Structure formats: C-alpha cells, structure tokens
C-alpha cells in the first residue's frame, strides 16, 4: 500500500517519506479500512517532532481518518464490509496510523458514517469533534449557562462553539479579527480579539461583573492568568484540553481556593470508555440532524504530506486533511 512515514523525529521536510509499505491484515476483533481521507491534527505534528519512536522502526502518522471497511477479522460480523466509517485513535499507542491507503484497527474504532456526511469532513471527527463534545459535556455537567471558548474559530473551538450554543449556552469566544466572523457564525454572541483587547476585562464587562460559568480552553499557559482577573465566576469550571507550554503552568491558588474554582483536564486519546461512547453517540445525533459544520482549511494529496504538516504548524484556519487516492 502507499503510505507516509517517518523513522526519526524532526522537521516534516527532513523526516517524512512517501512510498510503499506492507498492507496490514485485520486480526481477531479488527476491521481493515481502505482510507479515503486522513485528518492532520496539531498532536500529529507534535508527535512527529518530538515523541520518541518506542513501538517500532517507523511511524505512519495521524489518528483520524475515514473510508470504507474492506475486510474483517475473526469475530467481526461480515456485514460490516462495505460500511463507510470514520476512525479514532488510529495512531495512539500504535505505530501505524491513517496516513496510508489502509489501516487495521479494533472494530469499535471504526464508527459508521451517515450517508449525508462526506469522508473529508468525517476525517476531522476523532480528535477535534470528540474533544469539543466532551469539553462541552463537562461544562454542562457543572451547570454552565455562560461559557468562554478560547480559540473559537480553531478546529476544536469552532465545534465547541456550535455545540455549546446549540445547548442554549451563551458563548463568548476569543479569535483574531480575521477569524471573528467564523466564531460568530458558529454561535458566539460576542467575539474578543485576544490580540488587541483585554480578554478578562471584556468578559467581566459582558457578564455584568460575574464572569462566565465555564471556560473551554485550548491553551492553559495563556488562560490561567485570566482566573485571577475574574474571568471565571465563583464556583465556575475551567475545562482544559491543551497548553502551548507543556511544562509546569502557574495557577492562582488563592483564587482557586477562596472562589471555589474547578479545573478539569483531559486528553481525548485517554477518555474513559463511557465518556468516549457518550461523545460518539452525541456526535451521531448532531450529524443525523445536520447541526455540526466543519471548516476545512486545506486539502492535500498524500504525496504532499510535508506541506500538510507545515500548514498545521503555521496555524491553518480550520482542519487540514489528506485526500488518499
């Protein structure tokens, strides 16, 4: 099969190769998916640049993808052959991901795709959509009625804004001036230009001095300082799924303690089974009802995976996808 891979960490142009690799075969409990699209996420780029190769001599990158089941392993109903599916955790704790013509993975990690949804869109679900759904579910569980979504025009934030607004929450988003309209179209009632406005002061003003009930955050390193400035209401919740600074991030302990603030962290790869399947089920309903829009920033053929990775590194305005022939 045709695939892209790397055998050492480094810059995309220095380590990524495209060529032939053995086609995997489905083992017991697995399905073989002929991939038509592969989503490229920031975590894929970070892994290529710095995550040690501990599971074999090479890595075929990317966890997200979509295509058609072509074969099944022992114990999987033959009726699954021919199903259009999207995948999750394709390259998590395993070396062979979705930047290839085929992937073999556990049957539960290939989710049936509604006919109305195209494969390019579906290749963006595993990380961005499930992250957004779970984040909003956590905020909802803590009773949030108002929410600040940082990066409301980013891949995850765009989904989170739509989902939170669809649940009746008032959404305040942060986005650059160039991306503000995308956040508004997704359902944000106000968009703060984080490059030129004081985010905390604006949130406090918009909420009548209270602060928002929840923050859904893509970068704890830049958002943590907002807590001491009253952006989060007393007994509010910050739901965080990432940080640009992967080392220690200072947080205002006194505010956390005396204002009863809650910090909730998760990485979508490690969701517990009940939470993951609840998010998948909710996504299925949103798709069936046509209530979730995906912003595709760029499409590249598999041969141009280097350009795709570089687009993500430069902060592509939406999801980046490889189309696999």
Secondary structure, DSSP 8 states (H G I E B T S, - for coil): -EEEEBSS-S-HHHH-EEEE-------TTEEEEEEEEEEE-HHHHHHHHHS---SSS-BB--SEEEEEEEEE-TTS-GGGTT-EEEESSTTSSSSB-SSBSEEEEEGGGEEE--TTS-HHHHTTIIIIIHHHHHHHHHHHHTT-SEEEETTTTSHHHHHHHHHHHHTT-EEEEE--GGGHHHHHHHT-SEEE-TTTS-HHHHHHHHTTTS-EEEEEES-HHHHHHHHTTT-EEEEEEEEE---S--S-----HHHHHHTT-EEEE--GGG--HHHHHHHHHHHHHHHHTT-----EEEEEEGGGHHHHHHHHHTT-SSEEEEE--
